[in-house]
Amino acid sequence: MNSSSQSANSDTSGHRLADIAGTIIAMLTLTLPLFAIAQFSSVNVENSNPQTVTYKLPATQK
């Protein structure tokens, strides 16, 4: 009886470690992209290649 209780205890601690590791991986998977987007996105985005209008817009009459 003693040996079976020890193996059950080691399985429980192994599962607990796997649960913790899985939770950490899941949290990183969900939060890391958000931090990367926030870090590398700019509030003031400048248009370095402005496009000119090549056609005439109709004038509106009031």
SEDORO-133896 format. One line per 8 residues: number of its first residue (from 1); their letters; for each residue x, y, z of N, C-alpha, C. Coordinates in steps of 0.05 Angstrom, whole numbers, plus 5000, padded with zeros to 4 digits. Layout:
N
NUM	a	X Y Z X Y Z X Y Z  ...
// end
This chain:
62
1	mnsssqsa	5016 4976 5000 5000 5000 5000 5017 5025 5000  5040 5023 5013 5057 5046 5015 5068 5055 4987  5075 5036 4971 5087 5042 4945 5066 5055 4926  5041 5046 4928 5021 5057 4910 5014 5086 4918  5015 5092 4943 5009 5119 4952 5032 5138 4944  5056 5129 4944 5079 5145 4935 5077 5151 4906  5070 5132 4889 5068 5137 4860 5045 5156 4854  5024 5153 4868 5001 5172 4864 5009 5200 4872
9	nsdtsghr	5025 5203 4893 5034 5229 4902 5052 5242 4881  5071 5226 4869 5089 5237 4849 5074 5244 4824  5053 5229 4817 5036 5236 4794 5022 5262 4798  5012 5267 4822 4998 5291 4828 5017 5315 4826  5041 5313 4836 5060 5335 4835 5069 5340 4806  5071 5318 4790 5078 5321 4762 5056 5335 4747  5031 5329 4753 5008 5342 4740 5006 5371 4749  5013 5376 4774 5012 5404 4783 5032 5421 4769
17	ladiagti	5057 5410 4765 5078 5424 4751 5069 5428 4722  5057 5409 4709 5048 5411 4682 5026 5432 4680  5008 5433 4699 4987 5453 4700 4998 5481 4702  5018 5485 4719 5030 5511 4723 5045 5519 4697  5060 5501 4686 5074 5507 4661 5055 5514 4639  5033 5499 4636 5013 5504 4616 4999 5531 4620  4994 5538 4645 4982 5564 4651 5001 5587 4643  5026 5584 4649 5046 5605 4643 5048 5608 4612
25	iamltltl	5049 5585 4598 5050 5586 4569 5025 5599 4557  5002 5592 4568 4977 5604 4558 4976 5634 4563  4985 5643 4587 4984 5671 4593 5004 5687 4575  5027 5675 4570 5046 5688 4552 5035 5690 4523  5022 5668 4515 5010 5668 4488 4989 5689 4485  4974 5694 4506 4953 5714 4504 4963 5743 4508  4983 5747 4524 4991 5774 4531 5015 5784 4514  5033 5767 4506 5057 5775 4492 5050 5790 4466
33	plfaiaqf	5031 5780 4450 5025 5795 4425 5014 5823 4431  4998 5826 4452 4988 5852 4459 5010 5871 4467  5030 5862 4483 5052 5878 4490 5069 5885 4466  5073 5866 4448 5089 5872 4424 5075 5892 4406  5049 5890 4403 5034 5910 4387 5036 5937 4400  5032 5938 4426 5034 5964 4440 5062 5976 4438  5082 5960 4439 5109 5970 4439 5117 5980 4411  5110 5966 4390 5119 5973 4364 5100 5990 4347
41	ssvnvens	5077 5995 4357 5058 6013 4343 5063 6041 4352  5060 6059 4334 5065 6087 4340 5039 6103 4340  5038 6122 4358 5014 6138 4359 5013 6158 4335  5037 6169 4329 5039 6188 4307 5051 6174 4283  5033 6163 4267 5042 6149 4242 5043 6170 4220  5067 6173 4209 5070 6192 4187 5069 6177 4161  5055 6189 4142 5053 6177 4116 5078 6185 4100  5097 6167 4097 5122 6173 4083 5119 6172 4053
49	npqtvtyk	5097 6161 4043 5092 6160 4015 5064 6170 4008  5061 6197 4010 5034 6208 4004 5027 6205 3975  5002 6199 3970 4992 6196 3943 4977 6220 3935  4982 6230 3911 4968 6253 3901 4943 6244 3886  4923 6261 3885 4899 6255 3871 4904 6261 3841  4900 6242 3824 4905 6245 3795 4880 6252 3780  4858 6256 3793 4833 6263 3779 4821 6287 3793  4805 6302 3778 4792 6326 3789 4767 6318 3804
57	lpatqk	4764 6329 3827 4739 6325 3842 4718 6346 3833  4693 6337 3830 4673 6356 3822 4668 6377 3844  4665 6401 3836 4660 6423 3855 4631 6422 3864  4627 6425 3889 4599 6425 3899 4589 6453 3899  4564 6456 3891 4551 6482 3890 4532 6486 3914  4533 6510 3925 4515 6515 3948 4491 6530 3940
// end
